[in-house]
Amino acid sequence: MKIRHSRVIVTGGAGFIGSHLVDRLLDVDNEVLVIDDFSSGSWNNLAQHRSNARLQVEEADILDEQLMRRLHHGSQFVFHLATRNVRLSLLQPTIVHEVNTTGTLNILKAAAAAGVKGFLYCSSSEVNGTAVQVPMTEDYHFRPETIYGASKLAGEYYTQVFQRSGWLKTVIARPHNNYGPREHYAGILGEVIPRFILLALAGKAPIIFGDGKQTRDFTYVTETADFLVRLLESDEAVGVTFNICRGEEVSISEIAGLIINLVNPSLVPQYLPNRPGDVLRLCGDPTRLRLTLGSSPSISILAGLKETVAWFRRQVPHAPEVLADLQAKNWTMVEAEPWMPSAAEKGK
Ligand SMILES: NC(=O)c1ccc[n+]([C@@H]2O[C@H](COP(=O)([O-])OP(=O)(O)OC[C@H]3O[C@@H](n4cnc5c(N)ncnc54)[C@H](O)[C@@H]3O)[C@@H](O)[C@H]2O)c1
């Protein structure tokens, strides 16, 4: 069943992945309602659709249950991406728990009450915790190392219950690390690839926290957006969980090396002590996705990084005041919750 000429909700649609998903959905004539509280999302991510009458943006908190119920009325498909961030969960787990668990339950209930045809829950590879064996299938052990990972897993379980109870037709997507245009670079939201790129563009060494041997399975963001749509369109995907990944393990040191080669080969990465809660090894198995949909993400890390570097070069003007931010331990940029005896110290 194609998602065309339909009324589609995207929670978190002003965010990094969500805004690319909105691009896809508008391209094929859907009416899209973005629900976003702009805690990490940005109007800039949707600026290209400013004059498109098929896009409606509701600045709202998914914790507002009654409002969610009203907003979902009349919708046919829901992509639930709204989330609070992994690094925030290190020092402020409560808000991350509330948005990712209660917020997800609110969206599931609102979608079920509206009788939507399909619901996609966007989970995360962080539900796994550090891999002891790779690649990780969808049935890998669940030992999340952060409240973020644990709360995303709770969202998966709630989604499964709605499916088994016959309240909704659902699919669970579990993206691995994404990168590409619009990725966060500033403050606590800043991710490793844009931080390395912007530092290199400013002539500064990428800063690696830890020994750089940590690995991730990186997917270019537009591919993830495509697969989110294809999963919700697929009858075979109903009730199933899918990794969205390439199945290639790349270390953080390798990423730094590739970016240095693309931007400024004279730079040498700087190594600092690691970040708490940093998962050491992640690499997914895309076999189920490939068998079900006939393909899986295939843009190589080098090709994706070239595009990403070009985008950041064009879109993010070099600003000296941003440099200090890019060099900081950004997970320490919020206050720790008062009950955490040594949280602030742990992060330093
Ligand atoms: N970026 C990645 O590498 C990655 C990897 C795996 C999974 N994911 C998942 O993909 C989804 C999107 O992540 P992203 O990287 O685009 O993050 P993002 O922070 O850019 O997007 C999240 C969006 O949710 C919004 N939001 C947060 N709290 C909200 C609330 N209470 N009410 C309404 N909106 C709220 C934010 O404003 C933001 O626009 C998330 O579900 C995340 O868990 C991301």
Ligand as a Chemical Component Dictionary entry (heavy atoms), coordinates in Angstrom:
data_LIG
# 
_chem_comp.id                   LIG 
_chem_comp.type                 NON-POLYMER 
_chem_comp.pdbx_formal_charge   0 
_chem_comp.three_letter_code    LIG 
# 
loop_
_chem_comp_atom.comp_id 
_chem_comp_atom.atom_id 
_chem_comp_atom.alt_atom_id 
_chem_comp_atom.type_symbol 
_chem_comp_atom.charge 
_chem_comp_atom.model_Cartn_x 
_chem_comp_atom.model_Cartn_y 
_chem_comp_atom.model_Cartn_z 
_chem_comp_atom.pdbx_ordinal 
LIG N1  N1  N 0  20.222 10.441 14.522 1  
LIG C1  C1  C 0  20.548 9.165  14.661 2  
LIG O1  O1  O 0  21.679 8.772  14.391 3  
LIG C2  C2  C 0  19.536 8.155  15.132 4  
LIG C3  C3  C 0  19.930 6.827  15.250 5  
LIG C4  C4  C 0  19.009 5.892  15.671 6  
LIG C5  C5  C 0  17.715 6.261  15.937 7  
LIG N2  N2  N 1  17.346 7.561  15.823 8  
LIG C6  C6  C 0  15.944 7.889  16.110 9  
LIG O2  O2  O 0  15.461 8.688  15.048 10 
LIG C7  C7  C 0  14.485 9.600  15.515 11 
LIG C8  C8  C 0  14.852 11.005 15.102 12 
LIG O3  O3  O 0  16.121 11.344 15.662 13 
LIG P1  P1  P 0  16.930 12.621 15.198 14 
LIG O4  O4  O 0  18.333 12.245 15.174 15 
LIG O5  O5  O -1 16.309 13.213 13.995 16 
LIG O6  O6  O 0  16.732 13.563 16.457 17 
LIG P2  P2  P 0  16.295 15.079 16.523 18 
LIG O7  O7  O 0  16.609 15.534 17.926 19 
LIG O8  O8  O 0  16.865 15.866 15.428 20 
LIG O9  O9  O 0  14.736 14.969 16.336 21 
LIG C9  C9  C 0  13.841 14.732 17.380 22 
LIG C10 C10 C 0  12.697 15.703 17.242 23 
LIG O10 O10 O 0  11.749 15.446 18.282 24 
LIG C11 C11 C 0  11.313 16.715 18.772 25 
LIG N3  N3  N 0  10.809 16.523 20.146 26 
LIG C12 C12 C 0  11.527 16.213 21.255 27 
LIG N4  N4  N 0  10.731 16.151 22.324 28 
LIG C13 C13 C 0  9.465  16.405 21.887 29 
LIG C14 C14 C 0  8.193  16.498 22.538 30 
LIG N5  N5  N 0  8.080  16.309 23.867 31 
LIG N6  N6  N 0  7.111  16.786 21.786 32 
LIG C15 C15 C 0  7.242  17.002 20.443 33 
LIG N7  N7  N 0  8.415  16.936 19.786 34 
LIG C16 C16 C 0  9.516  16.643 20.501 35 
LIG C17 C17 C 0  12.540 17.596 18.700 36 
LIG O11 O11 O 0  12.247 18.963 18.742 37 
LIG C18 C18 C 0  13.139 17.161 17.377 38 
LIG O12 O12 O 0  12.646 17.908 16.300 39 
LIG C19 C19 C 0  14.435 9.421  17.015 40 
LIG O13 O13 O 0  13.337 8.599  17.331 41 
LIG C20 C20 C 0  15.740 8.725  17.354 42 
LIG O14 O14 O 0  15.631 7.928  18.512 43 
LIG C21 C21 C 0  18.231 8.512  15.444 44 
# 
loop_
_chem_comp_bond.comp_id 
_chem_comp_bond.atom_id_1 
_chem_comp_bond.atom_id_2 
_chem_comp_bond.value_order 
_chem_comp_bond.pdbx_ordinal 
LIG N1  C1  SING 1  
LIG C1  O1  DOUB 2  
LIG C1  C2  SING 3  
LIG C2  C3  SING 4  
LIG C2  C21 DOUB 5  
LIG C3  C4  DOUB 6  
LIG C4  C5  SING 7  
LIG C5  N2  DOUB 8  
LIG N2  C6  SING 9  
LIG N2  C21 SING 10 
LIG C6  O2  SING 11 
LIG C6  C20 SING 12 
LIG O2  C7  SING 13 
LIG C7  C8  SING 14 
LIG C7  C19 SING 15 
LIG C8  O3  SING 16 
LIG O3  P1  SING 17 
LIG P1  O4  DOUB 18 
LIG P1  O5  SING 19 
LIG P1  O6  SING 20 
LIG O6  P2  SING 21 
LIG P2  O7  DOUB 22 
LIG P2  O8  SING 23 
LIG P2  O9  SING 24 
LIG O9  C9  SING 25 
LIG C9  C10 SING 26 
LIG C10 O10 SING 27 
LIG C10 C18 SING 28 
LIG O10 C11 SING 29 
LIG C11 N3  SING 30 
LIG C11 C17 SING 31 
LIG N3  C12 SING 32 
LIG N3  C16 SING 33 
LIG C12 N4  DOUB 34 
LIG N4  C13 SING 35 
LIG C13 C14 SING 36 
LIG C13 C16 DOUB 37 
LIG C14 N5  SING 38 
LIG C14 N6  DOUB 39 
LIG N6  C15 SING 40 
LIG C15 N7  DOUB 41 
LIG N7  C16 SING 42 
LIG C17 O11 SING 43 
LIG C17 C18 SING 44 
LIG C18 O12 SING 45 
LIG C19 O13 SING 46 
LIG C19 C20 SING 47 
LIG C20 O14 SING 48 
# 
